[in-house]
Amino acid sequence: PLTYPNVGYGFTTKPKQQNILFKNATVWTSEDAGVLENTDVLVKNGKISKVGKGLSAGGAMVIDATGKHLTAGIIDEHSHIAALAINEAGHNSSAEVTIEDVVNPEDVGIYRNLAGGVTGIQVLHGSANPIGGCSAVLKLKWGEDADRLIYSNSPKFIKFALGENVKQSNWQSFSRFPQTRMGVEQLYVNYFNRAREYEDKKKSGRPFRYDEEMEVLVEILNGQRFVSCHSYVQSEINMLMKVAEKFNFRINTFTHILEGYKVADKMKAHGVGGSTFSDWWAYKYEVNDAIPYNAAIMSSVGVTVAINSDDGEMSRRLNQEAAKGIKYGGMTEADAWKMVTINPAKLLHLDHRTGSIKEGKDADLVLWSDNPLSVYAKAEKTFIEGALYFDMEADKAKRNAINKERNKLMKMMLSEKSKDKKKQPPMKKDKIDFNCETIN
């Protein structure tokens, strides 16, 4: 039978919005209200309608959430799932390309992220070049086509990168500028000067040749497109902030930012956020000074901090990654949880729409079996705009169905083999799990 998407774990019918009343939940609002005990949340027409006690269903489906925890959906600011390509690495700038053109709605990573309570992601270009491609900001509506995964009226983002990757020291390539950190800085200056000249000529009324790459860079200069920059070393972080200030714009987010604790005061003054790992360390030379207290230190200074994955496996466990902020830095549970909900929503300029449980926001919600920061917590149900996209019990049924289908196909293959006909040898097709450095 046809499923949506037409791969394993697809739906026989697409999920539909429902009016829902969650009763007696422990509600993690990710707002100033904090965590509310024995609280009801009413969802109508894909939005959070009411939050309070003793709410009436009014015809809505009632879910008894006694003993369970209800949160906003997790948002991963830095992901590489759901894409058919990540790096356009041939040039030192690929601003003219966009991940929106290669969104893969059939990537099972979408379903697996939903199973970990993730409802939204930014799919970033890789870090092969200083100026990378434009992002795709997605809601993980498993079963929809690529266009319907992309946020409506999506904020515009682009990936920049610093460090070992862009000067190509990691793969010993010597064919492309820049080859040094000083070259990286000059490249940014050169490209933004070109973008200014392009805009001046365009505004002058003189004939000009349309240039998609320059159009994107002009959007950055005018604050219409936001920069999310791969970064590690404090000297380069400082450098890019100074370049941006020279051209009168601001960097939106430093991602990875594992030396952010060294320059948190400068980040705060610049107005840039940090989207970091919880405790990754020493996986390459420029990460040697990383510390697990990084997120807490940046947050204590007033920087908006998110925890991201950059990894299709870790993204399913971002709830546990956020919890490390309590162990390393003494963050409160509520503040730690904000690092995977409202804070990434702020970094993506979506906090007016999602990222917290507040009346009027999209009903992107997760019902957990336990405290969401616990290693024992499981996402029992994941909703996007009031539609159920993951359900633990339905998942068990899907697994059983897939096992039955697999056994059926194996029996058919064995039956053909017994007829002693000429057969094609089995071929394994490996799935590539993308990250910042993937070139495929």
N, C-alpha and C positions, 0 to 999 in steps of 0.2 A: 504493500500500500504506500501511497505518497505521504511523505511527512514533511514538516516544516522545521528546520531545513531537511532536505532529503538525504540525511546521513544518520548515523547512530545517535540515539537520544533525541531525535526530532519529535515534534508534536504531530498527532493525527489531525488536530485542529489548532489554529493559532490561539494563543491566550487572549482573553477578552477582559476589559475592565469590569470590575465588580464593585458594588458598594459593600463595604466591610466595616464591622464594628469589632475591634479588639477589646476584650473585657479583662480587667484586672491585671494588666501587664505591668512589669517594671519597665518604665519608658525612659530611655536614654535620649534626651532631647537634643543634645549637642548645642544647646542654647544656654542663656543665663539661668534658666530654670533648673538646669542640672538633671539629676536622675529622680524620676517621680515614681513612687511606689503605688501599687494597686490603682492604676490609672487606665482610663479608656481612651481609645483613639478611633475616631470615626472617619472613614474614607468615603468620599462621594465624587463620582465623575473624574476619577484619577487624581484627585487632590485631597490633601489632609483638611478635613472640614472642621473637626472639633477635637480638642484635647481636654479631658477633665474626668470627673468621677460621676458615676451613675448616669451615663449617657444612654439614651434609648436608641434602638436599632432603626426604627422607622422603615422596616422592610429590608434592611441590609443583612447580609450574611454575618452571623455572629461566630467569632473565633474565641474560644475560652483560652485566654493567655495566662491564666493563673499559674504562678511559679515559673513563667517564661519571661524573656527579656525582648523588648521591641526597640529597634534602633533604626536610624536612617541607613540607607544602603552605603556600603563602603565605596569610596572613589579612589581609583589608582591614578595618580597624576602622571606616572611614567610607566607605560606598558608597550609591549611589542607583539601582543597577540592580535588575532583577527586581521592580519595583513599578509599580502602575497609578496611583498618586498619591503625592505627597511632602509637600505643605504643606496643612494645614487652617488657612487664614490669617485666618478671619473674626473670631477672638477673640484676646485676648492670652494666653490659656491654652487649649490643646487636649489636656490630659493624658488626657482620656477616650478619645481615638482611638488606634489602633494600626496600624502598618504590617503586622502579621501578617494583618490583614483584607484587604489589597490586594496580597499577594505574587503576582507574575506568573511562573509557571513556564515560560512560553513565550518569555520575553525572550532573544533570541539573545546578549545580553550575558553570560548565564551560560556559554554555550559558549565565547565568546571569552575570558572570564576563565580558564576551565579551560585554554585554549590558552596562557595566560600563567603557568600554574602556581598559580593561585589556587584554593583549595579551600573557604575559609570567608569570610563577610562579615557585617558588621553593616549592615543597611539602616536608615539613620536617617531620621526625620522631617526636614523642612527647617528653615530658620532664619527663618521669617516671624514667629514670635512668641517671647517670652521663655521660656514654658513650652510646648514642642512636644508631639508625640505620642510614644507608646511605640515601641520599635524591634522589628525582626525580625532575629534572629540565624540565619543560614542556612548549611547545607552545600550546596555547589553540585552536587547530584545531578541533573544534566541528564536529563530524562525522567520524573522523579517529579512528583507533584502538589504543590500548595502546602503542604499539611500535612506532607508528607514531606521538604520542603526545610528546614523549621524544626527547629532543634536539639531533640532530645528533652531534657526537663527543662531547657529553655532558661533561662539567667540573665535576669533582668528588667532592662531598660534603658529610659531615656527621654531625649529630646533637649531640652536647654536651649539658649538662644542669647543672645548679647550683641551690642552694637554697632549699626552702621548699619542692618542688616537689620531688627532688631526695633523700632527707633524710626522705621522706614519712610522714612528720608532717601534711600534708594536709588530709591524710586519715588514720592516726593513725595505720599504719602498723609497726610492730616491728620485722619482720621476716627476714630482709635482711640488710646486710651491704651496704652502710654506714647509720648511724642514726644521725650523726652530721656533721657540716661543716668541722671539722678537718679530719673526715673520708673521706669526698669527696676529699680533697686534696691528702690524702695518696693513695686513690684508683687510681688517675691519675698517680702518681709516680710509683706505683706498676705495672700498666698495661704497661706503656711505658718502664720500665725496662725489663719486659717480652718480649715486642716487639723487643727491641734491642738484647736480647739474642737469640730470634727466628731468627732474620735476620743474626746474626753472625754465628749461626749454619748452616743456609741455605747456606751462602756464603762459608763456610769452606769445603764443599764437603762431609761432613759426612752425614749419613742417617738422615733424619728428617721426622716428620709427618706433612703433610700439614695442616694448620690451617687457615680457612677463616677469623676468627676474628683477628688473628695476622697479616695476610696479609694486612688487612685494616689499622691497626694501624701503620704498617711499611710504608704504603703509606703516612700517616700523617707525620711521622718523616722525610720522604724524600721529603716533599713538593709536593707530587703528589695527595693528597686529602686535601680539605680545610675544616676547622672547622667553623661551625656556631653555636654559643653557647648561649643558653637561660640563661639570667643573669639579676640580679636586684641590688644586694648590692655591694657597692664599694669595700669592703674587699675581696669579692670573685672574683670580676673582676681582682683586683690586683693579687690575688693568682694564677689564671689560666694563666695570662700573664707571671708570674715568673716561673711557672712550664714549660710552653712552651719554654721559653728562656733557661731554664736549659737543655732541650733536643734539643735545636737549631732549633726550628721551630716557626712559628708565628700563632696566632689565626687569622682567616680571618675576622670574623664578630661576634660581640656581638649583639644578637637580644634581643628585649625588652629594655635592657640597660638603665633602667629608672633612674639610678644614674650615668649615663655617664657624666653628667655635672660636677660631682665632680672629675672625673679622666680623663677628656678629654685630658689634656697635656700628661699623661702617655699613653693613647691610641694612640695619635699621634706619640709618640716616639716608641711605639711597632710596629706601622704600621697596626693597626686593624681598621676596619670600624664599624659603628653603624647603626643598623636597628631597629628603635624605633616606639613607638606609638606617636601620636600627643599630646594627652592630657588625656590618661587613668590615673587614680589615685585611690589609696586606695581600690582596690578590694581585696587585701589581705595584711597582715601585712608588708611584705617586700617591699611593693609598697608605703608606707606612705610618703616617701621623694620625690616622683616623682613630677616634675614640668613641665608645658607646654612649658617652654623655653628651655627644654633639647636639642631638635634637633638644634635650632639656636645656642646655646652655643657650642655644639660639632662642628658644621659646622664652626663657627668663628675661632676655633682653628686650623682647617685644617683637621679634621676627615671627611672621606667620609660618608655621612649620608643619609639613606633611611627611608621612612615611610612605614611600613608594616601593614598588617591587623591581622593575626592570627585568622581570623574570616570570614566565608563565606558570611556574610552580609556586613560587613564593606569593604570588598575587592571591592565591587561594587561602593564604594564612596571614593576611595583613592584620587581622584582629590580634593575632599573637605577636606580630612584630610591633604593633602599637603598645602592647602591654610591657614591652621592654623599657619604655620610657619611665615606668614606675620603679623598676629595679635599678636602672641607670639614670639617676637624676632626681628621684623622688617626686615625680609628677603625680598629681591626683588621677584617679581613674577617669574622671570626667574629662580632664585635659588631655590625657593620653588618647582617649577615644576620639576626641576632636581631630587628632592628627590623621585619621583615616576617613573623616566624614566632612565636617564643615570647613576645616582648614584647606584640604585640597579643592573643595568647591570654591572657596575664596580665591585660591591661586588660579583657578580656571574661569573666574568671573561668572560662576553659576550659583553663588550662594543665595541669590534671590529666588532661585528656582528649586534647589535641592540641597542635600547635605545636612539637614536637620529636621527634626519633627516639630513643625510649626504650622499653624493654620494658614492655608493658602498655598503651601508648597506642594510640589509633586509628591505623590504617594509612592516614593521609592523607599521601601521598607523591608526589614529583615526580622523574622521572628526566630530567636535563638533559644536553644534548650537550656542554656545556663548563662552566667555572666559572660558577655561577649569577649572579654579579655582573658578568659580562662582557656587553657589547653583542652578542656573537656567540652567546651561549647561547640555545638553543631548548628549550622544554619538549617532550620527545619523548613522554612518557607521564605522565598525571596520574591518580592513584588516590585514591579516597575509601573508607575502611574496606575496603580490599583489592579494590575493584571498579574497573575501568578506565573512566574517564569521558572521557578524551581520549587519542587516539593519533595521532601525526603521519601515519603511513602510512594509517590509516583515514580521516583527514581529507582526504588527497589524493583518495582514492576518492570520498568524499562530494562534493567539489568537482566532480569530473568528472561525477558523476551529476546534480548540480544544473544544470550547464551543458547536459547533454543534454536534461534536462527543459525548460529554458528555451527551447532551440532548437526543441523539439517544439511547445511552446505558441505560439511566434512563427510557425511554419509554419502552424499551425491558424488563427491569426488572419489571416494573409495570405491563406489560402485562402478564408476567409469574406469578406474584403474584395473579392476578385476577383469575387464573385458579385453585386456591386453592390446589396446589401441595405442597409436602414437600420441604422445601427450607433450604439452609444453611444460618445461621445468618450472617449479615455483620461483617467483621473483619477489623479493622483499622491497618494499618502498618505504624508506625512512622519512619520517616527518621532521622537518627542520624546526627547532624551537629558536625563534629569533631573539637576539639581544642587540645592544648598541653597536656591536662590532660585526654583525652578520652581513656578509656580502654574498648574495645568491644570484 
